[in-house]
């Protein structure tokens, strides 16, 4: 059984991996886990301070853009 656990090492995507808290050479499953964890951590709760919500949403946007870019590269 083959798995699609491509290793991500291209210098052009190191920034996206770093945004997810990862180093080069990780597989797709690690990328998905890191993304899910960060989305969970950065999603503001009902008691969040307004300034913290703005920062969390900005960081969440960066995390989602990094994941989207890595996803597109995986498919391409």
N, C-alpha and C positions, 0 to 999 in steps of 0.2 A: 504494500500500500504506500503510495507516494503522498507526501505532504507538501503543501505550498508554503514552506517556511523559509522564504528567500532571505538571505542576509543583506542588510542595508549598510553599505559602507561608502557610498559615493560622497566625495567632498561637498557636492552641491546640496546634500540633504542633511549634513551634520547639524546645521542650525535647527532644522525641524526636530531632529532627534533630541537635541539639547533642550528644546522647548518642552519636550515630554519627559525630560530628566534622564535621557538614555545616551549611551555611547554608541559609536558605530559598531557594526558587526552583530546587531541584535536581529532577531527574527520577527516575523509578523505577529505571532502570538504575544510576544513581549510588548510590542508596540500597542496592540489592542488593550492589553492589561493596563499599561501605563496611562493610556487615554481614558479608559473607564475610571480608573482611580482618581485622576486629576479632575475629571468632570464632576465626580462625586464630591471631592474635597472643595472644589471652587464654586459649586452651586450654592448661592446664598440661601440661608434659612429665613424664616419669618421674623426672627429677632435681630437680624443683621443691621448694623449701623449703615446709614445711607452712603457714607464715604467708602466703607468697606465693600458695599454692594457694587459701586462703580468700579473699584479696583478689581474685584473678583470677576465681574463681567468682562472687563478688558482682558484679563488674563485668560478667562475661559474662551474668549474669541481667538486669542493667539494659539491656545491649545487645539481648538477645533480646526483652525486654518492649517496648522502643522500636520494634524492627522489627515485632513483632506488631501494635502499635497502628497503625503506618503502613500495614501490610498490610491491616488491617481497613478503614481509611479509604479505601484505594485501591479496594477491592471495593465499598464502600458507595456 
